[in-house]
Amino acid sequence: MTGHVPMYRRRRSGATDYRARRKAISSRGMLLAVRISTKNVSAQFLKPAVKGDLVVASANSHDLKKLGWKGSSKSIPACYLLGLWAGKEAKKKGVERAYLYNGPVPFVRGTRIPAFVKGVVDAGVDVPLSEDVVPSEGVLKGETIAKYANELSSQNRELYEKRFSGLLKSGFKPESYAEDYTRVKKAIMGAS
């Protein structure tokens, strides 16, 4: 059988983009791996090693809940706040610079991954990031979600209750995203 090149198991399952990983490892620095699932966001600051990456610091959406975040765990405001928290935790462990490694997940302008990285940068960790890929300030603070929820609530109450059912069941009003964001950001900045 000539010409047959086996594909690594982690590439077949979509878990690792080896070309991107090689590029990230050649930077000889700390890697920032951000993962977004259907319910949570998690991140790890990794030191690449031959026998397996060493986790230096990590953060998960559950950390935000402990700080009093009541909104969606995977929204853009939550990603920014979690990035801020992760960056502060990484700084405590001596991380000064990191390179984003998001594996096979595409890096799309104005989405959750750039919002997360912006939070890490605002915490003082140097991560290469162009400001034009970061969501606008209103999106980061949750003002856009709050405005949309407010309009939808007055125009179509049934659709509003369906669209925000999970948050409403937990007792959180999506119109208060911006206030919740400000409160949790203060808690993160105060926790040194």
Residue, then its C-alpha position, 0 to 999 in steps of 0.5 A: m500500500t503506497g501513498h496511504v498516510p494514516m491520520y492521527r487519532r486526535r486529528r480524526s476526532g477534531a481535537t487537535d490541529y497539529r499544524a497550528r499546534r506546531k506553530a504555537i509550540s515553536s513560539r517557545g512560550m506559554l500557550l492559552a487554550v480556550r474551549i467553548s462547549t454547549k454549556n461552559v467555557s474553560a481555558q488553560f495556560l499550558k507549558p508544552a512538554v514532550k510527555g504532555d502539556l503542564v497546566v500552569a493555571s486554569a479557569n472555568s465558567h463555574d468560577l464566574k458563578k462563584l463570583g456571582w455571575k447570573g447570566s449565560s455562562k457562554s455569552i460574550p460578556a461571560c467570556y470577557l469576564l472569565g478571561l479577566w479572571a483567568g488572566k489574574e490567576a495566571k499572573k499570580k502563577g508568574v505568567e507574563r506572556a502567552y500565545l493563543y492556541n484554539g486548536p481546530v476551532p476557527f478564530v472569528r472576529g467579534t466572537r467569544i474567543p476574542a472576547f476571552v483573550k481581551g479579558v486576559v490582556d486587560a488582566g495584564v498578560d501579554v497575548p498577541l491580539s489585534e483590537d479590531v477583532v475584539p467585540s465592541e465595548g457595548v457587546l462586551k458589557g452585555e448592553t447589546i443583549a440587554k437592549y435586545a431583551n428589552e425590545l423583545s420583551s415589549q414587542n413579543r413577550e412569548l418569544y422573549e420568554k422562549r428565547f431567555s427561558g433558561l435565564l428567566k427560570s434561574g431568576f435572572k432578567p436579561e435586561s440587567y446584563a450590564e449591571d451584572y457585568t459591572r458588579v462581577k468585574k468589580a469583584i474580579m478586580g477587587a480579588s487580588 
